[in-house]
């Protein structure tokens, strides 16, 4: 068989696998938004069917045969970078999924919506014991999956490749140690500063109808295409979709507009990444995003590096005042920016400030690594959680809803995912260094609301590159350096020393 014929046949085999994932994503979106409450078990059956079909597609022996035929062909080296990368990614996916029995894939898919629904009820009642049986089963299934993937690795490390290729718990531990050592002094300087913000400037009642108008306005400002997307409401904000159908969600609180404002900016950052993947790679594995950490770098870039900057608010505050009537008519720029950038150790991850946020992730990383390794049990989980929050953030968790039940990730089986959030901070600070070199006047452009120049840079250097490189190589190609927290710490020190005056 000619190598080019074999390659085209390989792409056709992968096509169904990718399309089925997008069908699953829409079913997941519907589950979180509009599905009737009694449809949980039925949705579990539907998701299990999709999971089995996807597993069958990617583990088809034909794929293995085609990969070997391509790699053994004497003309393999003549294939261009995109084609070779597609072969590598397909082989990676084929090998990983072939190790997992279809029965286990079905069990996990069927249990996931049940576990998430149970988590929602448990969170609402602030009752961890209600969720614990579903969590126990999810952990059992996850550990079984990890063992299938690599019985010689700790479960966390067997799973992490799916989320962040090239990373491991040891690598995370080293990066997070350096990150934590850099964060603590900045946190201490902020909270000990006599120059503390006036939070009443943002904690003002704003009708949800107006907040929805703001959501549409800021999403379009950062070039999220609403003709290829939509904004809905869910308990836990998220983004799902692919290329021309990318959907984001948020949660509105009448007494604090900033919660939805920043969740929309965050999710729109995810959204524009998906919408700007290179169209010619569509329905190919090379056409997917590089990693979950790179995805988080894009969302947190839009949310924080742009959306929490004083330059952004120099442009947007007059617009906010106009859209909200007299609610914010009396606020001044510097004091408003300070309030939006308050540094205060807190219990809730998704509303944590830029400086303390990564400590929330480090806590989760350490807990789930030890949980999967059997070093702590689910009986101990709330106490371990609460103790780490006292130790790392100096806060006392008062109930399960604001503690161990606050996130949906473990209910959904996303173990080894959490570190991607902190990696996003590290990655985007690397990118900001190069943006400052490539676009020296980028701050002046933000002040004018001309965000397209920065977003175009992200599209060229990250979005349209799609999945051509694993994260360590992508960062090195962009910056010329290895991954390090030093630029994130530098960014925080420069920004918050100005805001807090230290």
C-alpha positions as CSV (number, residue, x, y, z in Angstrom):
1,X,0.0,0.0,0.0
2,X,1.3,3.5,-0.9
3,X,2.2,5.5,2.2
4,X,-0.1,8.4,1.2
5,X,-3.0,6.0,0.7
6,X,-2.3,4.4,4.1
7,X,-2.3,7.9,5.7
8,X,-5.6,8.9,4.1
9,X,-7.2,5.7,5.3
10,X,-5.8,6.4,8.8
11,X,-7.5,9.9,8.8
12,X,-10.8,8.3,7.8
13,X,-10.6,5.8,10.7
14,X,-9.9,8.7,13.1
15,X,-12.7,10.9,11.7
16,X,-15.5,8.9,13.4
17,X,-13.6,8.9,16.7
18,X,-13.4,12.7,16.7
19,X,-17.0,13.3,15.5
20,X,-18.3,10.9,18.2
21,X,-16.5,13.0,20.8
22,X,-18.3,16.1,19.7
23,X,-21.6,14.3,20.0
24,X,-20.7,13.4,23.5
25,X,-19.7,17.0,24.3
26,X,-23.2,18.2,23.2
27,X,-24.8,15.5,25.3
28,X,-22.7,16.7,28.3
29,X,-23.6,20.3,27.6
30,X,-27.3,19.4,27.5
31,X,-26.9,17.4,30.8
32,X,-25.6,20.5,32.5
33,X,-28.1,23.0,31.0
34,X,-31.5,21.9,29.8
35,X,-31.9,18.1,30.4
36,X,-34.9,17.1,32.6
37,X,-33.8,16.2,36.1
38,X,-35.2,12.7,35.8
39,X,-33.1,11.9,32.7
40,X,-29.9,11.2,34.5
41,X,-29.8,7.4,34.2
42,X,-31.0,7.5,30.6
43,X,-28.3,10.0,29.8
44,X,-25.8,7.6,31.4
45,X,-26.9,4.9,29.0
46,X,-26.6,7.3,26.0
47,X,-23.1,8.4,27.1
48,X,-22.1,4.8,27.6
49,X,-23.1,3.9,24.1
50,X,-21.1,6.8,22.7
51,X,-18.1,5.8,24.8
52,X,-18.3,2.2,23.5
53,X,-18.5,3.4,19.9
54,X,-15.5,5.7,20.4
55,X,-13.5,2.9,22.0
56,X,-14.3,0.6,19.2
57,X,-13.2,3.1,16.6
58,X,-9.9,4.0,18.1
59,X,-8.9,0.4,19.1
60,X,-9.8,-1.0,15.7
61,X,-6.9,-3.3,14.7
62,X,-6.9,-1.6,11.3
63,X,-5.6,1.5,13.0
64,X,-2.6,-0.4,14.4
65,X,-1.9,-2.0,11.1
66,X,-2.0,1.3,9.2
67,X,0.2,3.0,11.8
68,X,2.8,0.3,11.4
69,X,2.5,0.3,7.6
70,X,3.2,4.1,7.6
71,X,6.0,4.0,10.1
72,X,7.8,1.1,8.4
73,X,7.5,2.6,5.0
74,X,10.9,3.7,3.7
75,X,9.3,7.1,2.7
76,X,8.1,7.8,6.2
77,X,10.7,10.6,6.8
78,X,9.4,12.3,3.7
79,X,6.0,13.0,5.3
80,X,5.6,16.6,6.4
81,X,5.4,17.7,10.1
82,X,1.6,17.7,10.2
83,X,1.3,14.1,8.8
84,X,4.0,12.7,11.1
85,X,2.3,14.4,14.1
86,X,-1.0,12.9,13.1
87,X,0.6,9.5,13.1
88,X,2.2,10.1,16.5
89,X,-1.0,11.3,18.1
90,X,-3.0,8.5,16.6
91,X,-0.5,5.9,17.8
92,X,-0.6,7.5,21.3
93,X,-4.4,7.4,21.4
94,X,-4.6,3.9,20.0
95,X,-2.0,2.5,22.4
96,X,-3.6,4.2,25.4
97,X,-7.2,3.2,24.7
98,X,-6.3,-0.4,23.6
99,X,-5.1,-1.0,27.2
100,X,-8.5,-0.1,28.7
101,X,-11.3,-2.8,28.4
102,X,-14.4,-1.7,26.7
103,X,-16.5,-2.9,29.7
104,X,-14.5,-0.5,32.0
105,X,-15.0,2.4,29.5
106,X,-18.8,1.7,29.6
107,X,-18.9,1.5,33.4
108,X,-17.1,4.9,33.7
109,X,-19.3,6.6,31.1
110,X,-22.5,5.2,32.8
111,X,-21.4,6.2,36.3
112,X,-20.2,9.8,35.4
113,X,-23.6,11.5,35.0
114,X,-24.9,9.7,38.1
115,X,-21.9,10.8,40.2
116,X,-22.2,14.4,38.9
117,X,-25.9,14.5,39.7
118,X,-25.3,13.1,43.2
119,X,-22.5,15.7,43.7
120,X,-24.9,18.6,42.8
121,X,-27.5,17.3,45.3
122,X,-24.8,16.8,48.0
123,X,-23.4,20.3,47.4
124,X,-26.8,21.9,47.6
125,X,-27.3,20.1,51.0
126,X,-23.7,20.6,52.0
127,X,-23.6,16.8,52.8
128,X,-20.4,15.0,51.8
129,X,-21.7,11.7,53.0
130,X,-24.4,11.8,50.4
131,X,-21.7,12.1,47.7
132,X,-19.2,9.7,49.2
133,X,-20.6,6.4,47.8
134,X,-20.6,7.8,44.2
135,X,-17.1,9.2,44.8
136,X,-15.9,5.8,46.1
137,X,-17.1,4.1,43.0
138,X,-15.5,6.8,40.7
139,X,-12.2,6.4,42.5
140,X,-12.4,2.6,42.2
141,X,-13.1,2.8,38.5
142,X,-10.4,5.5,38.0
143,X,-7.7,3.4,39.8
144,X,-8.7,0.4,37.7
145,X,-8.3,2.5,34.6
146,X,-4.9,3.8,35.8
147,X,-3.7,0.2,36.4
148,X,-4.7,-0.8,32.9
149,X,-2.8,2.1,31.5
150,X,0.4,1.3,33.4
151,X,0.5,-1.1,36.4
152,X,4.1,0.1,37.2
153,X,3.2,3.7,37.7
154,X,1.4,5.5,40.5
155,X,-2.2,6.1,39.4
156,X,-1.8,9.8,39.1
157,X,1.1,9.5,36.7
158,X,-0.6,6.8,34.6
159,X,-3.5,9.3,34.1
160,X,-1.7,12.6,33.7
161,X,-0.6,12.0,30.0
162,X,-4.2,12.6,28.9
163,X,-4.3,16.1,30.3
164,X,-0.7,17.3,30.1
165,X,1.6,15.3,27.8
166,X,5.2,15.3,29.0
167,X,4.3,16.0,32.6
168,X,4.4,13.9,35.8
169,X,3.7,14.2,39.5
170,X,7.5,14.6,40.1
171,X,7.6,17.4,37.5
172,X,4.6,19.1,39.1
173,X,6.0,18.8,42.6
174,X,9.2,20.5,41.5
175,X,7.4,23.3,39.7
176,X,4.8,23.8,42.4
177,X,7.5,24.0,45.1
178,X,9.1,26.8,43.3
179,X,5.7,28.4,42.6
180,X,4.7,28.2,46.2
181,X,7.9,29.7,47.4
182,X,7.4,32.6,45.1
183,X,3.8,33.1,45.9
184,X,4.0,33.3,49.7
185,X,6.0,36.5,49.9
186,X,3.7,38.3,47.5
187,X,0.6,37.1,49.4
188,X,2.1,38.3,52.7
189,X,3.0,41.7,51.3
190,X,-0.5,42.2,49.9
191,X,-2.4,41.1,53.0
192,X,-0.1,43.1,55.4
193,X,-0.2,46.2,53.3
194,X,-2.1,49.1,54.9
195,X,-3.5,49.9,51.5
196,X,-6.5,47.5,51.4
197,X,-9.3,47.7,48.8
198,X,-12.9,48.9,49.3
199,X,-14.9,45.8,48.2
200,X,-18.2,47.7,48.4
201,X,-17.2,49.2,45.0
202,X,-18.0,45.9,43.3
203,X,-20.4,44.3,45.7
204,X,-23.4,46.1,44.4
205,X,-26.7,44.8,43.4
206,X,-26.9,44.5,39.6
207,X,-29.9,42.9,37.8
208,X,-29.1,39.7,36.1
209,X,-30.7,41.0,32.9
210,X,-27.9,43.7,32.8
211,X,-25.2,41.1,33.7
212,X,-26.3,39.1,30.7
213,X,-25.9,42.1,28.4
214,X,-22.4,42.6,29.9
215,X,-21.6,38.9,29.2
216,X,-22.5,39.3,25.5
217,X,-20.6,42.6,25.3
218,X,-17.3,41.3,26.8
219,X,-17.4,38.0,25.0
220,X,-17.6,39.8,21.7
221,X,-14.9,42.3,22.8
222,X,-12.5,39.4,23.1
223,X,-13.6,38.1,19.7
224,X,-15.7,35.1,20.9
225,X,-17.9,34.5,17.9
226,X,-21.5,34.1,19.1
227,X,-22.6,32.9,15.6
228,X,-20.4,29.8,16.4
229,X,-21.2,29.8,20.1
230,X,-23.6,30.7,22.9
231,X,-23.7,31.6,26.6
232,X,-25.9,29.6,29.0
233,X,-26.2,29.2,32.8
234,X,-24.9,26.3,34.8
235,X,-23.9,25.6,38.4
236,X,-20.3,25.3,37.4
237,X,-19.1,27.4,34.4
238,X,-17.5,25.4,31.6
239,X,-16.7,25.4,27.9
240,X,-17.4,22.7,25.4
241,X,-17.4,22.3,21.7
242,X,-15.2,22.3,18.6
243,X,-14.4,24.7,15.8
244,X,-17.8,26.0,14.7
245,X,-19.9,25.0,17.7
246,X,-18.2,26.2,20.9
247,X,-20.5,26.8,23.9
248,X,-19.7,28.6,27.2
249,X,-21.6,28.8,30.4
250,X,-21.6,31.1,33.5
251,X,-23.4,31.5,36.8
252,X,-24.9,34.9,37.8
253,X,-25.0,36.4,41.3
254,X,-27.1,39.6,41.6
255,X,-25.0,41.0,44.4
256,X,-21.6,40.6,42.7
257,X,-21.4,41.2,38.9
258,X,-17.6,40.4,38.9
259,X,-18.3,36.7,39.4
260,X,-20.1,36.2,36.1
261,X,-18.0,38.9,34.4
262,X,-14.8,37.1,35.0
263,X,-16.2,33.6,34.4
264,X,-17.4,34.8,31.0
265,X,-14.0,36.2,30.2
266,X,-12.4,33.0,31.4
267,X,-14.7,30.7,29.4
268,X,-14.5,33.0,26.3
269,X,-10.8,32.6,26.5
270,X,-11.4,28.8,26.2
271,X,-13.9,29.5,23.5
272,X,-11.7,31.6,21.2
273,X,-9.0,28.9,21.4
274,X,-11.4,26.3,20.1
275,X,-12.8,28.6,17.5
276,X,-9.4,29.5,16.2
277,X,-7.9,26.0,15.8
278,X,-6.7,25.7,12.2
279,X,-9.6,24.8,10.0
280,X,-7.5,22.7,7.6
281,X,-6.8,20.4,10.6
282,X,-10.4,19.9,11.5
283,X,-11.4,16.2,12.2
284,X,-7.7,15.3,12.7
285,X,-6.0,14.7,16.0
286,X,-3.5,17.4,15.1
287,X,-6.4,19.8,14.9
288,X,-7.2,19.5,18.6
289,X,-5.9,21.7,21.4
290,X,-2.4,21.1,22.7
291,X,-3.2,20.3,26.3
292,X,-5.6,21.2,29.1
293,X,-2.9,23.4,30.6
294,X,-2.4,25.3,27.4
295,X,-6.2,25.7,27.2
296,X,-6.2,27.1,30.7
297,X,-3.4,29.5,29.7
298,X,-5.7,31.0,27.1
299,X,-8.7,31.3,29.4
300,X,-6.7,32.8,32.3
301,X,-4.8,35.1,29.9
302,X,-8.1,36.7,28.8
303,X,-9.6,36.7,32.3
304,X,-6.6,38.0,34.3
305,X,-3.7,39.3,32.2
306,X,-6.2,41.4,30.2
307,X,-9.4,41.5,32.1
308,X,-8.0,42.4,35.5
309,X,-5.5,44.9,34.3
310,X,-5.8,48.6,35.0
311,X,-5.3,49.2,31.2
312,X,-8.4,47.2,30.5
313,X,-10.5,49.0,33.0
314,X,-9.2,52.4,31.8
315,X,-11.1,51.5,28.6
316,X,-14.0,49.5,30.0
317,X,-15.1,51.4,33.1
318,X,-16.8,54.2,31.2
319,X,-18.6,51.5,29.2
320,X,-19.6,49.6,32.4
321,X,-21.0,52.8,33.8
322,X,-23.0,53.5,30.7
323,X,-24.5,50.0,30.6
324,X,-25.3,49.8,34.3
325,X,-26.9,53.2,34.9
326,X,-26.0,54.7,38.3
327,X,-24.8,51.5,40.0
328,X,-21.1,52.3,39.5
329,X,-21.4,56.0,38.6
330,X,-19.3,57.1,41.6
331,X,-16.4,54.7,41.3
332,X,-12.9,55.8,40.4
333,X,-10.5,53.8,38.2
334,X,-7.7,53.0,40.6
335,X,-9.9,52.1,43.5
336,X,-12.1,50.0,41.3
337,X,-9.2,48.1,39.9
338,X,-7.8,47.5,43.4
339,X,-11.2,46.1,44.5
340,X,-11.3,43.8,41.5
341,X,-7.7,42.6,42.4
342,X,-8.1,42.1,46.1
343,X,-5.7,39.6,47.4
344,X,-7.3,37.6,50.2
345,X,-6.9,33.9,51.1
346,X,-10.3,32.3,50.6
347,X,-12.1,29.0,50.6
348,X,-13.5,28.9,47.0
349,X,-11.2,28.2,44.1
350,X,-13.2,29.7,41.2
351,X,-13.5,33.1,42.9
352,X,-9.9,33.1,44.3
353,X,-7.7,36.1,43.4
354,X,-4.8,35.8,40.9
355,X,-2.2,35.5,43.6
356,X,-3.7,32.9,45.9
357,X,-5.4,30.9,43.1
358,X,-2.5,28.5,42.5
359,X,-2.4,27.4,46.1
360,X,-5.9,26.0,45.7
361,X,-4.6,24.0,42.8
362,X,-1.5,22.8,44.7
363,X,-3.9,21.6,47.5
364,X,-6.0,19.6,45.1
365,X,-2.9,18.1,43.4
366,X,-1.5,16.9,46.7
367,X,-4.8,15.5,47.8
368,X,-5.8,13.6,44.7
369,X,-2.2,12.2,44.2
370,X,-2.4,10.8,47.7
371,X,-6.0,9.7,47.4
372,X,-5.3,7.7,44.3
373,X,-2.2,6.2,45.9
374,X,-4.2,5.1,48.9
375,X,-2.4,7.3,51.3
376,X,-5.6,8.9,52.4
377,X,-9.2,7.5,52.3
378,X,-12.4,9.1,51.3
379,X,-13.4,8.9,55.0
380,X,-10.5,11.2,55.8
381,X,-11.0,13.4,52.7
382,X,-13.0,16.3,54.3
383,X,-10.6,16.6,57.3
384,X,-7.5,16.4,55.1
385,X,-9.0,19.1,52.8
386,X,-9.9,21.4,55.7
387,X,-6.5,21.0,57.3
388,X,-4.7,21.9,54.1
389,X,-6.8,25.0,53.7
390,X,-5.8,26.1,57.2
391,X,-2.1,25.3,56.5
392,X,-1.8,26.8,53.0
393,X,-4.4,29.6,53.0
394,X,-5.1,30.2,56.7
395,X,-8.8,29.9,56.3
396,X,-11.3,27.7,58.2
397,X,-13.7,25.7,56.1
398,X,-17.1,25.7,57.8
399,X,-19.1,23.3,55.7
400,X,-18.8,20.7,52.9
401,X,-20.2,22.9,50.2
402,X,-17.4,25.4,50.6
403,X,-14.9,22.7,51.2
404,X,-14.5,19.3,49.6
405,X,-17.8,19.5,47.6
406,X,-17.0,22.8,45.8
407,X,-15.7,21.4,42.6
408,X,-17.3,19.0,40.1
409,X,-14.0,17.5,38.7
410,X,-13.8,14.4,40.9
411,X,-17.5,13.6,40.3
412,X,-16.7,13.7,36.6
413,X,-13.6,11.4,37.0
414,X,-11.2,14.2,36.0
415,X,-8.3,13.0,38.2
416,X,-4.9,14.4,37.3
417,X,-6.6,17.4,35.7
418,X,-6.3,20.1,38.4
419,X,-2.6,20.9,37.9
420,X,-3.5,22.1,34.4
421,X,-5.0,25.3,36.0
422,X,-1.7,26.3,37.7
423,X,0.2,25.3,34.6
424,X,-2.0,27.7,32.7
425,X,-0.8,30.6,34.9
426,X,2.8,29.5,34.3
427,X,2.4,29.1,30.5
428,X,0.6,32.4,30.0
429,X,3.2,34.4,31.9
430,X,5.8,32.9,29.6
431,X,3.7,34.1,26.6
432,X,3.3,37.6,28.1
433,X,7.1,38.0,28.2
434,X,7.2,37.5,24.4
435,X,4.1,39.6,23.7
436,X,5.8,42.5,25.5
437,X,8.8,42.0,23.1
438,X,6.7,41.5,20.0
439,X,4.1,44.2,20.7
440,X,5.9,46.8,22.9
441,X,2.8,49.1,23.0
442,X,0.4,46.3,24.0
443,X,-0.7,48.1,27.2
444,X,-1.6,51.2,25.2
445,X,-3.6,49.1,22.8
446,X,-5.5,47.5,25.8
447,X,-6.3,51.0,27.0
448,X,-8.0,51.8,23.7
449,X,-9.9,48.5,23.8
450,X,-7.9,47.3,20.7
451,X,-7.5,43.7,22.0
452,X,-7.4,42.2,18.5
453,X,-3.6,42.7,18.3
454,X,-2.9,40.6,21.3
455,X,-5.6,38.0,20.4
456,X,-4.1,37.8,16.9
457,X,-0.7,37.0,18.5
458,X,-2.4,34.2,20.5
459,X,-4.1,32.9,17.4
460,X,-0.8,32.8,15.4
461,X,1.4,31.4,18.2
462,X,-1.0,29.1,20.0
463,X,-4.5,28.6,18.6
464,X,-3.7,27.9,15.0
465,X,-0.7,25.8,16.0
466,X,-3.3,23.5,17.4
467,X,-1.8,20.1,18.5
468,X,1.4,20.2,16.5
469,X,3.5,20.1,19.7
470,X,3.3,18.8,23.3
471,X,3.3,21.7,25.9
472,X,7.0,21.6,26.8
473,X,8.0,21.9,23.2
474,X,5.3,24.5,22.4
475,X,6.5,26.7,25.2
476,X,10.1,26.3,24.2
477,X,9.3,27.2,20.5
478,X,7.4,30.3,21.6
479,X,9.8,31.5,24.3
480,X,13.1,29.7,23.7
481,X,13.1,28.5,27.3
482,X,12.1,25.6,29.5
483,X,8.9,25.8,31.6
484,X,9.4,27.8,34.8
485,X,7.2,29.7,37.3
486,X,9.7,32.6,37.4
487,X,7.8,34.7,34.9
488,X,4.5,34.3,36.6
489,X,6.0,35.3,39.9
490,X,7.7,38.3,38.2
491,X,4.3,39.3,36.7
492,X,2.6,39.1,40.1
493,X,5.3,41.1,41.9
494,X,5.2,43.9,39.3
495,X,1.4,44.1,39.1
496,X,0.6,43.9,42.8
497,X,3.4,46.0,44.1
498,X,1.8,48.9,42.1
499,X,-1.7,48.1,43.3
500,X,-0.8,47.5,47.0
501,X,2.1,50.0,47.2
502,X,4.9,47.7,48.4
